[in-house]
Amino acid sequence: MAIRQLRVYTGPELEGGSLKLMAGPPATSSVRVSLGEVLPLLADAVSSSRTWLSDFADDEIEISADLHDVLQAYRHFRRPGA
């Protein structure tokens, strides 16, 4: 039986003693999805107390200004005693 050997990846191999660097900052990967697609999944993850949610707690998202206004109003009227 052949023994499997694991190798540690240490980065790109140098060709000809030099490493080519890309010009400019690296592109960020992003995907556009509808809120209707994301909300049920997030609601289920929150209600199930999924630990992976904490990995994204500090990530910023972009929402429309009108959705932001609605959420702010909802937050205001949702407060206890309001």
ABEGO torsion letter per residue (X at the ends): XBBBBBBBBAEBBBBGGBBBBBBEBBBBBBBBBBAAAAAAAAAAAAAAGBAAAAAAAABBBBBBAAAAAAAAAAAAAABBGX
